[in-house]
Amino acid sequence: MKTLFVMDPIDTINVTGDSTYMLMLEACKRGWPVFWCGPGDLYADGGLGWARVCPVKVSTSEPYFEAKATITRPLGEFDVVWMRKDPPFDMDYIFSTYLLDLVPPTTLVLNNPASIRSANEKMYAMQWREYCPKTAVLRDIDQAMAWIAENSKERVVLKPWDGNGGRGVLVTHSKDANLRSMLEILTEEQSQFILVQEYIEEIKDGDKRVILIDGEPMGWMTRVPQPGDHRGNMHVGARVEACDLTPRDREICAAIGPRLRKEGLLFVGIDIIGSYLTEINVTSPTGIQEINPMLNVQLEKSITDAVMRAHKGECT
């Protein structure tokens, strides 16, 4: 299956922890032609999507990527196109999904570009509000102050709606003399929405990442914040530990799985703290390399097998 990965530049990839690298490697192991390009290499002509792409051979030893000369190809020439550009999820990212919409039905795009646009990683989770912590989304500072005074027991979490990797996540409380200043900064003087969320005490035990493949939980781990921090993100030093799925975790997966499958979100990473769903990551979820040795699995194989099934089902 001829596969194109729309991604960050290959010379920036950390092969010891990158999940896109594992997907590319698995495709090469199966003898599939593999190509890569950046979002800026996509364009449209005649109502169809095109890209300037590089054929690439991926291996387990240096040089990990052997790219050939750039060529121009219609996106419809590929069996599968992966959108694996890391956040931020900005207007450039959104416009890339518009270009990826312009593929013929014989090409499978993952994750589905229309669904990526609709499924903001923090807002999408709230469509299953029965599983989410108490949350307000607002930009009015007085409204935020009142909500915090009424709803926070001791501490409260402030988050930018479009943040990633723990960026901009703050823990504070209603009596904090800096609270209004924090809100002014995060909302950019009431011009940007933020999430105001109840603090979940269980974060000290870790933030659980669960990988769902075609709607089914297939891998999981816990990311434990480093001392002195409250963020369970590997980008900021959280350590990973093995864990089990609780009945509540499985209930959450069973609730959201059918919707993910229906909307073409084949590779998804959800975040659970304690008994609460906090995020549904659909843009460029990661965790394959950390989870594989913990659970003695090969998630890249399971994902690639699911891709083959999806292509057969959607494109025949």
NURODREN-747384 format. One line per 8 residues: number of its first residue (from 1); their letters; for each residue x, z, y of N, C-alpha, C, CB. Coordinates in steps of 0.05 Angstrom, whole numbers. Glycine has a CB too. Layout:
NURODREN-747384
NUM	a	X Z Y X Z Y X Z Y X Z Y | ...
This chain:
NURODREN-747384
1	mktlfvmd	17 0 -24 0 0 0 18 0 25 -19 25 0 | 15 -21 41 31 -24 65 22 -3 85 29 -53 76 | 40 14 94 33 38 110 48 39 135 37 63 93 | 34 44 157 46 47 184 41 76 193 34 27 204 | 63 89 203 61 116 214 65 113 244 82 135 201 | 45 121 259 47 123 289 55 152 294 19 115 303 | 79 155 306 91 182 306 111 185 329 105 187 279 | 124 208 330 146 212 348 170 197 338 152 242 351
9	pidtinvt	190 192 356 214 177 347 227 189 323 234 175 370 | 236 173 304 247 183 279 273 199 284 252 161 260 | 287 193 306 312 208 311 307 236 322 329 192 330 | 281 243 327 274 270 335 263 287 313 254 269 358 | 259 275 289 246 289 267 265 308 253 236 268 247 | 256 333 250 270 353 235 262 351 205 265 382 246 | 278 339 189 270 332 162 267 357 144 290 313 149 | 278 380 153 275 404 137 248 417 139 297 424 145
17	gdstymlm	231 408 158 205 421 161 183 403 168 207 442 181 | 188 377 171 168 358 181 150 348 159 181 335 195 | 124 349 163 105 339 143 103 309 143 78 352 147 | 105 296 166 104 267 166 127 255 150 105 256 196 | 151 267 152 174 258 136 167 258 107 198 276 142 | 153 279 98 146 282 69 126 260 61 134 309 63 | 107 253 78 88 232 72 102 205 71 65 231 93 | 120 200 89 136 175 89 153 173 64 153 173 114
25	leackrgw	166 195 57 183 196 34 167 190 9 197 223 32 | 144 202 6 127 198 -17 119 169 -19 103 216 -17 | 111 156 3 104 128 3 127 111 -6 94 119 31 | 151 117 3 175 102 -5 181 106 -35 200 110 11 | 177 130 -45 181 135 -73 162 118 -91 177 165 -80 | 139 113 -80 119 97 -95 124 67 -92 91 103 -86 | 145 60 -76 151 32 -72 134 18 -52 149 18 -98 | 121 33 -35 104 21 -15 121 13 10 82 41 -6
33	pvfwcgpg	115 -10 22 128 -17 47 119 3 69 120 -46 56 | 139 15 83 134 35 103 144 26 130 147 62 95 | 129 30 150 136 23 178 130 46 196 120 -2 187 | 143 47 219 137 67 239 136 54 267 157 90 238 | 121 67 285 121 60 313 112 84 329 103 35 318 | 116 83 355 106 104 373 79 95 384 126 110 395 | 64 113 396 39 106 409 42 84 430 25 130 421 | 65 84 444 70 65 465 75 37 454 93 73 481
41	dlyadggl	78 34 427 82 8 415 56 -5 407 100 11 391 | 34 9 410 7 -2 404 -2 -19 427 -13 20 396 | -17 -40 421 -31 -55 443 -54 -71 430 -11 -74 457 | -70 -83 447 -92 -99 438 -90 -128 448 -119 -87 446 | -98 -147 432 -98 -175 440 -121 -188 426 -70 -189 434 | -139 -201 441 -161 -215 428 -180 -196 415 -151 -234 408 | -182 -171 424 -200 -152 413 -191 -139 387 -226 -165 408 | -166 -143 380 -154 -132 356 -130 -115 362 -147 -155 336
49	gwarvcpv	-125 -95 346 -102 -78 350 -76 -90 339 -106 -51 338 | -55 -88 354 -28 -97 346 -8 -75 351 -21 -123 361 | 16 -78 340 37 -59 345 65 -72 341 34 -35 326 | 84 -61 356 112 -68 352 123 -47 332 129 -69 379 | 129 -54 308 135 -35 287 163 -40 276 115 -38 265 | 174 -19 263 200 -21 250 196 -15 220 220 -1 263 | 204 -33 203 206 -26 174 226 -4 171 213 -51 157 | 221 15 153 239 38 150 240 46 121 231 61 168
57	kvstsepy	264 53 112 268 65 86 274 94 90 291 50 70 | 260 111 75 263 140 79 274 152 53 235 153 86 | 294 170 56 307 181 32 311 211 36 333 167 26 | 322 224 15 326 253 16 354 260 25 321 264 -12 | 370 240 31 398 246 41 404 229 65 418 241 18 | 425 237 79 432 222 103 441 194 97 454 237 119 | 435 174 113 415 176 135 387 177 124 419 152 155 | 372 196 134 345 200 123 326 176 129 333 225 134
65	feakatit	331 163 152 315 140 160 333 116 164 298 146 185 | 327 94 150 342 69 154 322 49 165 356 59 128 | 322 46 191 303 28 204 315 1 209 293 40 231 | 298 -20 205 307 -47 210 297 -56 238 296 -66 188 | 301 -81 244 294 -91 270 263 -90 275 304 -120 274 | 256 -87 300 228 -86 308 215 -113 304 225 -76 337 | 191 -113 293 175 -137 290 147 -131 301 174 -146 260 | 132 -152 307 104 -149 317 85 -157 295 100 -166 343
73	rplgefdv	65 -139 291 46 -144 270 18 -135 278 54 -130 244 | -3 -149 269 -30 -139 273 -35 -114 256 -51 -161 267 | -50 -95 267 -55 -70 251 -71 -77 226 -70 -50 268 | -86 -98 227 -101 -106 203 -84 -115 180 -120 -127 210 | -58 -119 184 -40 -126 163 -33 -102 145 -15 -138 174 | -39 -78 155 -32 -54 140 -56 -44 124 -22 -32 159 | -50 -33 101 -71 -20 85 -78 7 97 -62 -16 56 | -58 21 107 -62 48 118 -47 51 144 -54 70 97
81	vwmrkdpp	-59 63 164 -45 70 188 -50 100 193 -56 54 213 | -28 115 193 -29 144 199 -24 149 228 -8 159 181 | -41 165 241 -36 174 268 -23 202 265 -62 175 286 | 3 204 269 17 229 265 34 237 289 36 226 240 | 25 228 313 38 237 337 32 266 342 30 219 361 | 53 282 347 49 310 353 35 313 380 75 325 353 | 21 336 384 9 341 411 32 343 431 -7 368 410 | 26 342 458 0 348 469 -21 326 466 3 354 498
89	fdmdyifs	-46 335 464 -69 317 462 -78 311 490 -92 330 445 | -65 291 502 -71 283 529 -84 256 530 -45 283 546 | -87 245 554 -101 220 557 -86 197 543 -105 213 586 | -60 198 543 -45 178 528 -52 178 499 -15 181 532 | -54 203 488 -61 206 460 -89 194 455 -60 236 451 | -108 201 473 -135 191 470 -136 161 471 -154 203 491 | -121 149 489 -121 120 491 -110 107 466 -105 111 516 | -90 121 453 -80 110 428 -102 108 407 -57 128 417
97	tylldlvp	-120 128 407 -142 126 387 -161 103 393 -158 153 387 | -164 96 419 -180 72 425 -168 47 413 -183 69 456 | -142 45 415 -128 22 404 -130 22 373 -98 21 412 | -130 46 361 -132 48 332 -160 42 322 -123 75 323 | -180 43 341 -207 35 333 -208 5 328 -226 43 355 | -189 -10 338 -191 -39 337 -177 -50 312 -178 -52 362 | -185 -39 289 -174 -48 264 -197 -59 247 -158 -26 249 | -192 -78 230 -213 -88 212 -219 -68 190 -204 -115 199
105	pttlvlnn	-242 -71 177 -250 -51 156 -232 -50 132 -278 -58 147 | -213 -69 129 -195 -69 107 -172 -49 111 -184 -97 102 | -169 -38 135 -148 -19 142 -160 9 145 -133 -28 168 | -148 28 131 -156 56 133 -139 70 153 -154 70 105 | -151 82 174 -136 97 194 -141 126 190 -145 88 223 | -119 141 188 -121 170 183 -105 186 204 -111 176 155 | -115 208 212 -143 215 209 -160 196 226 -148 244 217 | -186 194 220 -204 176 234 -201 179 264 -233 180 225
113	pasirsan	-194 158 279 -189 161 307 -213 171 323 -180 135 319 | -237 163 316 -261 173 331 -264 202 326 -286 157 322 | -259 211 301 -262 239 295 -240 256 308 -261 243 265 | -216 246 311 -195 260 325 -203 265 354 -168 244 324 | -215 245 366 -224 248 394 -246 269 396 -235 221 405 | -263 271 377 -285 290 378 -278 318 370 -308 280 361 | -257 321 354 -251 347 342 -228 361 355 -245 343 312 | -232 370 381 -212 386 393 -206 410 376 -220 394 422
121	ekmyamqw	-181 417 373 -173 436 353 -184 464 357 -144 437 351 | -189 472 382 -201 498 387 -231 496 390 -188 510 412 | -241 476 404 -269 473 408 -285 466 383 -275 453 430 | -273 449 366 -286 440 342 -293 464 324 -269 420 327 | -275 483 322 -280 506 305 -306 521 313 -257 526 306 | -312 521 338 -336 536 347 -362 523 339 -335 538 377 | -361 499 327 -385 488 315 -394 503 290 -381 458 309 | -375 520 280 -382 539 259 -379 567 270 -363 535 233
129	reycpkta	-395 573 290 -392 597 306 -395 622 290 -412 597 329 | -409 621 267 -413 645 251 -387 654 238 -433 639 229 | -366 637 238 -340 644 227 -319 650 248 -331 622 209 | -326 646 274 -307 648 295 -308 675 309 -311 626 315 | -286 684 321 -286 708 337 -303 703 362 -257 717 345 | -311 725 375 -327 723 400 -310 708 421 -336 751 409 | -321 687 432 -306 669 450 -323 659 473 -294 646 434 | -311 658 496 -323 644 519 -304 622 528 -329 664 543
137	vlrdidqa	-315 600 537 -300 578 548 -309 574 577 -303 551 531 | -291 578 596 -299 578 624 -275 573 642 -313 605 631 | -280 570 668 -258 568 687 -263 584 712 -254 538 694 | -287 595 714 -293 613 737 -280 640 733 -324 615 741 | -264 649 751 -248 673 747 -266 698 747 -227 676 768 | -285 700 765 -303 723 766 -319 725 740 -322 721 790 | -328 702 730 -343 701 705 -325 711 682 -353 673 700 | -300 702 682 -281 710 661 -276 741 663 -255 695 664
145	mawiaens	-272 751 687 -268 780 690 -291 796 680 -263 786 720 | -316 787 686 -340 801 677 -342 799 647 -365 788 690 | -336 776 635 -338 773 606 -318 792 592 -333 744 597 | -294 793 602 -274 810 591 -282 840 592 -247 806 605 | -292 848 615 -301 876 619 -323 883 600 -310 881 648 | -340 864 593 -363 870 576 -357 867 547 -386 851 583 | -340 849 539 -337 841 511 -311 850 498 -339 812 509 | -290 857 514 -265 865 501 -264 895 497 -241 856 519
153	kervvlkp	-258 903 473 -256 932 467 -231 943 479 -256 936 436 | -208 932 472 -183 941 484 -167 917 495 -165 956 464 | -163 897 478 -147 874 486 -164 849 484 -122 872 468 | -154 828 497 -168 802 497 -146 781 498 -187 799 522 | -153 757 487 -134 735 485 -143 713 504 -132 724 456 | -124 703 520 -129 680 538 -114 656 527 -120 687 567 | -127 633 525 -114 609 514 -122 584 531 -122 605 485 | -103 566 536 -111 540 547 -126 525 525 -86 524 557
161	wdgnggrg	-146 510 533 -162 495 513 -146 474 499 -187 483 525 | -125 464 512 -110 441 501 -82 449 493 -108 419 521 | -77 475 489 -50 484 482 -44 479 453 -48 514 488 | -18 481 446 -9 477 419 16 493 415 -5 447 412 | 21 501 390 46 515 383 48 542 396 69 499 391 | 25 554 404 26 581 416 30 580 446 47 597 404 | 33 556 458 39 553 487 16 565 503 44 524 494 | 22 583 522 3 593 540 -16 614 530 -13 572 551
169	vlvthskd	-12 623 505 -29 644 493 -20 671 503 -29 643 462 | -38 686 516 -32 712 528 -51 733 517 -34 711 559 | -40 757 513 -56 780 505 -56 800 528 -46 793 479 | -80 808 537 -82 826 559 -106 845 555 -85 811 586 | -115 859 576 -139 876 574 -152 878 601 -130 904 564 | -176 889 602 -192 888 627 -180 905 649 -220 898 621 | -163 924 643 -151 941 664 -124 931 673 -149 970 653 | -115 909 662 -89 898 669 -90 889 699 -81 875 651
177	anlrsmle	-72 900 715 -71 893 743 -63 864 747 -51 911 758 | -51 851 726 -43 823 728 -64 804 718 -17 819 713 | -87 815 709 -107 798 696 -117 775 714 -131 815 687 | -124 781 738 -134 760 756 -113 739 761 -144 772 782 | -88 748 764 -67 729 768 -63 711 744 -41 744 774 | -64 723 719 -63 707 695 -84 685 694 -65 725 670 | -109 693 702 -131 675 701 -127 653 722 -157 690 706 | -116 660 745 -111 640 765 -91 619 755 -100 653 791
185	ilteeqsq	-70 628 741 -50 610 731 -61 593 709 -25 626 721 | -74 605 689 -83 590 666 -105 570 674 -94 609 645 | -123 578 692 -144 560 700 -135 541 723 -169 575 710 | -110 543 731 -100 528 753 -120 529 777 -96 498 745 | -124 554 785 -143 560 808 -171 548 803 -132 548 834 | -181 554 778 -208 548 770 -214 518 767 -227 560 791 | -193 503 762 -197 474 758 -195 466 728 -176 459 773 | -185 484 711 -183 478 683 -197 500 666 -153 477 675
193	filvqeyi	-210 491 644 -224 509 626 -203 524 609 -244 494 609 | -209 548 602 -193 564 583 -212 577 563 -176 585 598 | -200 587 541 -215 603 522 -208 633 527 -208 595 493 | -229 649 528 -226 678 530 -238 689 504 -240 690 556 | -221 703 488 -229 709 461 -222 737 454 -214 690 442 | -239 749 437 -234 777 429 -208 777 413 -257 788 412 | -193 799 416 -168 802 401 -173 810 373 -150 823 416 | -160 797 354 -164 803 325 -140 820 316 -167 777 308
201	eeikdgdk	-145 845 309 -123 863 302 -106 853 278 -134 890 295 | -119 838 261 -105 829 237 -82 809 242 -124 816 218 | -79 800 267 -57 782 273 -30 794 267 -58 773 303 | -29 821 267 -3 834 260 5 828 231 -5 864 264 | -15 822 214 -10 815 186 -5 785 183 -33 824 169 | -11 770 204 -5 741 202 -30 723 207 5 735 175 | -23 698 212 -43 677 218 -41 659 193 -36 662 245 | -63 657 178 -63 641 154 -68 611 160 -84 651 134
209	rvilidge	-51 594 150 -55 565 151 -64 555 124 -28 550 161 | -87 541 124 -97 530 99 -98 499 103 -126 541 93 | -86 485 84 -86 456 85 -110 446 68 -60 444 74 | -127 431 81 -150 418 67 -144 388 64 -177 423 81 | -147 378 39 -143 350 34 -170 339 25 -121 345 12 | -180 320 41 -207 309 36 -228 331 32 -206 291 11 | -225 352 49 -245 373 50 -241 396 30 -271 362 45 | -220 395 14 -215 415 -6 -189 431 1 -213 403 -34
217	pmgwmtrv	-190 458 -1 -166 473 3 -145 469 -19 -172 503 6 | -121 460 -11 -101 452 -31 -75 468 -27 -96 423 -30 | -71 481 -4 -47 496 1 -51 516 23 -24 477 8 | -36 538 22 -39 559 42 -15 576 44 -64 576 36 | -12 588 68 10 606 73 2 624 97 37 591 80 | 17 646 101 13 663 124 37 661 142 8 693 115 | 32 659 168 54 659 188 53 685 203 51 634 207 | 73 701 199 74 728 210 89 728 237 86 748 190
225	pqpgdhrg	77 738 259 92 738 284 117 754 283 74 749 306 | 137 745 297 162 760 299 157 786 315 185 743 311 | 174 806 311 171 831 326 170 826 357 193 851 320 | 151 839 370 149 836 399 133 812 408 176 834 410 | 122 797 389 106 773 396 79 776 382 120 747 388 | 59 761 391 32 762 379 24 735 369 12 773 400 | 42 715 369 34 688 362 44 681 334 45 669 382 | 26 672 317 33 665 290 39 635 288 10 671 271
233	nmhvgarv	58 626 305 66 598 305 95 595 297 61 585 333 | 101 577 279 129 573 270 146 564 293 130 554 247 | 134 550 313 149 540 336 161 563 352 131 523 354 | 149 586 351 159 609 367 171 631 349 137 620 384 | 179 624 324 194 642 308 178 658 287 207 661 325 | 153 652 283 138 666 262 150 659 235 108 659 263 | 151 679 217 162 674 190 138 668 172 178 699 180 | 144 653 151 123 645 132 125 662 107 125 615 125
241	eacdltpr	102 670 96 100 686 72 78 674 54 94 715 79 | 81 679 28 61 671 9 36 689 12 72 672 -20 | 13 678 5 -11 693 6 -31 682 -13 -23 693 35 | -54 695 -16 -76 685 -32 -100 679 -14 -85 706 -53 | -117 662 -23 -142 657 -9 -162 679 -16 -154 629 -15 | -175 690 5 -195 710 0 -222 697 -4 -196 730 24 | -242 711 -14 -269 699 -16 -279 689 11 -289 720 -27 | -273 703 33 -281 694 60 -267 668 67 -274 716 81
249	dreicaai	-241 666 61 -227 641 66 -240 617 52 -197 643 57 | -247 622 26 -260 600 11 -287 594 21 -261 609 -19 | -301 614 31 -328 609 43 -325 591 68 -341 636 51 | -305 597 84 -300 580 108 -294 552 100 -277 592 125 | -276 548 81 -269 521 72 -293 506 61 -247 523 50 | -310 520 45 -334 508 34 -353 500 56 -347 526 14 | -354 515 78 -372 509 99 -364 484 115 -375 532 118 | -338 481 120 -329 459 137 -320 435 121 -306 469 154
257	gprlrkeg	-313 438 96 -302 416 80 -319 391 79 -298 425 52 | -345 393 73 -362 369 72 -362 353 99 -390 375 64 | -362 368 121 -362 355 147 -335 340 152 -367 375 170 | -313 353 144 -287 340 147 -286 314 131 -264 359 139 | -296 315 107 -296 292 89 -313 270 101 -306 299 61 | -336 277 111 -355 257 122 -343 243 147 -381 270 129 | -327 258 163 -317 247 188 -289 235 185 -316 269 208 | -280 232 160 -254 218 156 -230 234 164 -254 193 171
265	llfvgidi	-232 261 163 -210 279 170 -197 287 143 -219 304 187 | -180 270 133 -169 274 106 -148 296 104 -158 248 96 | -131 298 124 -109 318 124 -114 337 147 -81 304 125 | -122 361 141 -129 381 162 -116 407 156 -160 384 163 | -108 421 177 -98 448 174 -115 468 190 -68 450 183 | -127 487 177 -143 506 192 -128 533 194 -171 511 178 | -134 548 215 -121 573 219 -142 595 217 -107 574 247 | -135 616 202 -153 639 198 -138 665 203 -165 639 169
273	igsyltei	-149 681 220 -137 708 226 -157 729 217 -130 711 257 | -149 746 198 -168 765 187 -190 750 173 -179 783 209 | -215 753 183 -238 739 171 -249 718 189 -260 759 164 | -233 710 210 -243 692 230 -228 665 230 -240 705 257 | -243 644 232 -233 617 236 -226 614 266 -253 595 227 | -201 606 272 -193 604 300 -187 575 309 -168 621 305 | -178 558 290 -172 530 298 -176 512 274 -143 528 309 | -182 487 280 -183 466 260 -164 444 270 -212 455 254
281	nvtsptgi	-141 441 258 -120 423 268 -123 396 254 -92 435 263 | -129 375 270 -135 349 259 -115 327 268 -163 340 265 | -100 333 289 -82 312 301 -58 307 284 -74 319 329 | -41 328 280 -17 324 265 -10 351 250 7 316 283 | -28 359 232 -23 385 219 2 385 203 -47 392 201 | 14 409 200 39 411 185 37 435 166 63 415 205 | 59 439 151 59 461 132 67 453 104 33 474 131 | 69 427 99 75 417 72 100 429 60 77 387 72
289	qeinpmln	122 428 75 148 437 64 149 467 60 170 428 82 | 134 482 76 134 511 73 117 519 49 125 525 98 | 95 506 46 76 514 25 85 505 -3 48 502 31 | 96 481 -5 103 470 -31 118 490 -50 120 446 -28 | 141 502 -41 155 520 -59 140 546 -64 182 526 -48 | 123 555 -45 108 580 -49 87 577 -71 95 588 -23 | 74 554 -72 52 550 -91 60 532 -114 28 539 -77 | 85 523 -114 95 505 -135 77 480 -136 96 518 -162
297	vqleksit	73 468 -113 57 444 -111 72 422 -96 30 449 -96 | 61 398 -95 73 376 -80 50 364 -64 87 355 -99 | 45 376 -41 22 368 -25 23 339 -16 19 386 -1 | 47 329 -11 50 301 -3 39 282 -24 79 295 3 | 42 290 -50 31 273 -71 1 275 -72 42 282 -99 | -10 299 -68 -39 302 -68 -52 287 -45 -46 332 -66 | -38 288 -21 -49 274 2 -48 244 -3 -33 281 27 | -26 234 -14 -23 205 -19 -43 195 -40 5 198 -27
305	davmrahk	-48 212 -60 -68 205 -80 -96 203 -66 -69 226 -103 | -101 222 -48 -127 222 -34 -129 197 -16 -130 247 -17 | -107 189 -4 -107 164 12 -114 140 -5 -79 160 25 | -104 139 -29 -110 116 -46 -139 116 -53 -93 117 -72 | -150 139 -59 -179 141 -65 -196 133 -41 -186 169 -75 | -188 143 -18 -203 137 6 -202 107 13 -193 153 30 | -179 95 10 -176 66 15 -194 50 -4 -148 57 13 | -194 58 -29 -210 43 -48 -240 46 -42 -204 53 -77
313	gect	-247 70 -33 -275 75 -28 -285 63 -2 -280 104 -27 | -268 63 19 -277 54 45 -271 25 51 -264 71 66 | -252 14 37 -242 -13 45 -247 -34 25 -213 -11 51 | -262 -28 3 -268 -49 -17 -296 -59 -14 -263 -38 -45
